[in-house]
Amino acid sequence: MTIAEVIKQAREELGLTQEDLAEKLEVSRQAVSKWELGASVPSPENLKLLEEVLGVAFPAPEAEVISEETVPGAPPKTPFWNWKRVVLLVLGVLIVSALLSIAMFEALRADTRTDVVRPSEPYISGVYFFNEDAGPLQYDPQAGAGWYLFAPDSRVYLLVTFEDGTENTVSAVSLFLTPTGTETLEYREQIAVQAAGEGRDFALFAWDIPEELTAHLEIVLECGGGDRVTETLGVAIPYPETSRTPEIPGILSLSSDEIQAVEGDMGHYNLEAYGAPFAEVEWTTSDPGVARVSNTGTVFIEGAGNAVITASWKGQAVECLVEVVPRASRAPGVEENTGLPEDGPEGDVLPPLYEPRAGE
């Protein structure tokens, strides 16, 4: 058996993982993997440690092969330097010289700074959105830094670039979507995943934007050993010119002054604040036990009673009354919002921002 086979067999018999063995030897997991693959050979010091940890003895170097000249009856030995070997040697020298020239050229082009230390773990180097015409989509300052606004029923392309670390590499890139304000992983949904091949440092996704969207998009690098690297962005629709255009600039107003709901209502209601920059509006509720509100104006029903949702900006404040009646004493004309299409809004009741899927 080879040294690589002895290491792997002994490690598996002891029930150790490559990480376990690496910790005992105080080396990286990649070093153990290379030993078992035969890509490298442990140093004499590491061989001694391996024998102690694994309880094995490694094979001695193979004896020299008997020369053909000592074998009785062997045919005369062909002279080493014949014309074929001379030609092969010249070609080999030319190929090696060409490869060295290419390597030197690439080294001259690379960043020559010596103060840059490569991180030990992978990281996301860039996240870019493009439309179907390959035009870049930038985040909208009116919606807040880091928020991207898309048109409903459109297609966007998401490019994620990343770098491997010295101790770990990226095996896949995943996209997860969590509706804003849910504050729970119950509604978290994986919308795409793409494997990262050898030497590949990017992932490109095509994403069809739904009719309704206000959520956090998580870009996750799936790394070796179960480690993850995550970056989160805000995504929403529609574009600001269709829903966030102030009616009267500088004068704060709300899209609705009343929400009627029934206790146990799972719908999410979206309030729009006009007249002020979206990111500067502060949202509060008088009674979070009746209705909660997110920092984007999304209202969530919690229990029966009355609550006042307030939007504030530069000394101005506007209010929306939330009336939630008990399920058993539902007021006439107030329909429960179950999130189904046939339970649409009536009067001043706003449509749900996020409709739970079946089974949630």
N, C-alpha and C positions, 0 to 999 in steps of 0.2 A: 504493500500500500504506500501511496505517496504521503508526503507531509500534510497536504491539503485534505486528503481522505481521512487521515488519522485524526486531525483536529475536528473535522465535522462529525465523524462517527462518535468520538469520545464525548464531545459536547452534547450531542443528542441523547446519548446513553445516560448522561448525568442530568438530563432534563433542563439544561441551560439554554437560554436564548443567546443570540449574538450580543445583545446589549448586556446581558448578565456577565458573559465572559469578558467583554470589553471593560466593564467596571472592575472586575477582579484583577485584570492586567494593567488597568489605568491607561488604556488606549482607546481610540475611537471605534465605534461600531463598524465604520467603513473599513478600518484596518483588518478586523476579524473577517469581514466579508471577502476582502481581497485574498486573505490567506486561504480561506476555504475554496475559493474559485481558482486558486493557483496563479492569480495575477501577480502576487508578490510572495516573498518568503520571509518569515519572521527572523529578526536578528538573533544572534546566539543568546543574548540575554533573554529575549522573549521566548525563545525555544526552551530555555531552562525553566522559566516561569510556567510555560504551558505544560511541561512534563510534571511539575509539582501540582498545578491546579487540576489537570485532567487525569493525573495518575497513569501516564503512558510513557513509552519510550519511542523516540522517533528513529526511523531507519537510518543506517549509516550510508554515506555516499556510495554509489555503485562503483564496483571495481572497474578498472580500465579494461576496455574491450581488447582481446588478443589481436594483435596485428595480423593481417592476412599473410605477411611474409613468414610468420612462424607456423602457418598451417601447411602441412606436407601436401604436395600435389596441387597447390594453388597456382592459378595462371599468372604469368608475368604481370607485374604492376605497371599500369599505364602511366607515363610521365605526367606530372601534375600540370606543368605549364604547356598546354597545347593551345592551338589558335582559338578554339571555342571558349576556353576559360579566359583567355586574354580579352576577347570581345565582350564577354559577360562582365568582366571586371571593369572595363572602360565604361560600359553602359551604366553599371551600378554607381561608379564615381560621378558620372554626369547627372544621374537622377538625384543622388544625395546632395550634390551641389545646388541643383535647382530647388530642392526642398528647403535647404538652408537659406537660400536667397529669399524665398517666399516668407519664411519665418522671420528673417531679419527685417524685411519690408513691413510686415504686419506689426512687428514690435516697435518700429519707428513711428508707425501711425497711431499706436495705442497711447493712452495717457501715461506719461513718464513720471507722474508724481509718486513719490515714495511714502507720502504721509496718509494715503488713502488705505484704510484697513477694510477688507471685505467682511461683512457681518457673518456671524456663525450660523444664523438662521435666515431662511428665505424672507423676502419682503416684496410688496407690491410697488412697482416703480411708476405706474401710471394707469389711469382709467379714462377712456375717451369714448364719447358718443358721436355717432354720425347718422345723418339721414340717408334715405335711399339713393340720393345723388352724390353720396360720399362727402357731403358738406358737414363740417364739425358743428356740434351742438354744445353751447356753453351753458353753465348754470346761470340762472336769472337772479340778479341782485335783489329785485323786488320781492322775490319769493324767499330770499335768505341765502347766504353763502352755502354752497354745497347742495342746493336744491335744483333739480332739473325738471323742466316743464315740457310735456309732450302733448301732441295732438292725439285725441282718441282715435282708435282704429288705424293708427299709422304703424309703420315698421321702422325701428331704429337698430343700428348696429353698435354693439358694445365691444370695445377692444381693451383687453386687460394685459398689461405687460408686467413682468416680474423677474426677479433674480433669485437664483439658488444660493443657499448659504454654504459655508465651508463644512458644516457638520450635518447638513440636511438638504434635501432636494424636494421639489414640488412634483407630486404625482397627478394632481387633478385640480381644476378650477371650477368652483360651484357658485351659483347665484341663488340667493334666497330672498323672498319678499315677505315683509311683515307689515300689515296695515297700520298706519300711524295711529297712536293713541290706544291700541289694544293692550299694551303693557304686559303681554303674555306671549309665550311661544305657541299657544294653541292655534293661532291663525298663521303661523310661519309656514311658508310653502317654498319648496325647492322648485325653481322654474327652469333651471338648466344646469348641465354639468359637462365638462370636457376634459379628457385625459391630456396630460402634459407629457409629450414624448421626450426621448433623449436629446438634449441640446436645444429643446424648444423653449423659448422664453416669452411666449404670448399665447392668448386665447381670444378667439373672435366669436361673438354670439350674435344671432339675429333674434330680435325680440319684437313680437307683435303687441303693441300697447292696447289694453282693454278700453272699454267705454268709460269705466270709472276707475280711478287710481289715485290714491294718496297714501304712500307707504314708504318704508325704509328698505332700500336695496342693499343687501350684504354681498360683497365680493369676498369669497373665502378660498384661500390657498390650502388645499389638502396636502399635508407634508408627511414624510415618513415618521413612524412611531406614533401616529395619531395626532400629531401637533397640527394646529391651524393658525393661519394668519388672516385677519378679517379687516376689511375697510367698509364703512357704512356711508351711503349717500341717501339723500331725500329725493323721491321722484313723485310727480303728480301731474294731473291734467285738470283743466285745459290750459291753453296758453293764457298769460296774464291779460292780453288784450280782449279776451272773450269773457273773463269772469272776474278779474281783479282790477279792471279799469275804474278808477274813482268816479262816482257820479258828480261830486263837487269836490275838487281838490282842496285839501286842508280842512274839510268839514267831515267829521267821522259819522258814519251811519252803518246800519246793519241790514243784511238781506232779509231778515225777518225779526219781528218783535215778539213772537209767540210760538212755542212748540207744545203740542198736545200729544201725550203718549199714555200708554197703559203699563202698569207695573209688570215687569218681566219682559218688556220690549227689548229685543236684541238688535234693533236697528241703530245705525250711527247717523247722526244729523250734522250737517255741515253748515256752519254759519259763515257768511262772508262779511268782512269789514271793509267798507268803501271809504275813500277819501284819505287814506293813510297808507304808508308803505307796509306791506304785508308782514315783514320781519319785525317791525317796531310796535305792533299792536300787542298789548298784554291782555290775556284772557283769565278771568277768575269766575268762581261760582260761589253763591251764598250758602249752598248746602250740598257738599259732595256725596252725601248719602242719598240724595234724590237724583242729581245729575252731575257728572264730571265733565270737564272741558279740557281739551289738549291745547298746546301752544299754537295750534293751527286753526282753532275754532271748531274742532270736531266734538260733538256733544254725545255722551253715552248715558243711557238711562240706568239708574241703580235701584230706585225704590219709589214708593208712592209718596206724594207730597208736592210742594211747590219749591222751586229754586229759581234764582235770578242769575243769568249768565251776563257778565259785564265785559265789554271790550273797552280798553282805555288807551289813550294816545295823546301826549302833550297836553294834559289837563282836561281833555275831553273824555266823556264816558257815555256809552250807549248800552241799553239793556235789552235782554230778551227773557221773557217769562216762560219757564218750563213748568207745565202742569202735568203731573203724573197721577192718574187715578188708580185705585186698587183694581186688580183684575176682576173681582166679584162685583164691583160697583162701577163698571165702565160707563162713562157718561154717554147719553144718546148722541149719535153722529160721530163719535170718536172711534176710529177703527184701529185695531192693534197692528203695529208694524212688525210683521214676522220676517221681513226680508224677502218675501216672495213677490214676483212681478204683479200679481193681482191685488196685493195689499199696498198700492201706491198711495201717495200723500193726498190728503184732502184739506182744503182751506189753507191755513198757514203751516201745516205740517210739512217739514222738509224731507226730501228723499234720502234714503240711507246712503252714506258714503261707501260703505262696504257691506256686501251682502254675503252672509255665511254660506258656504257650500253645504250640500247634503252630507249629513253625517257629522258635522262639526258641532 
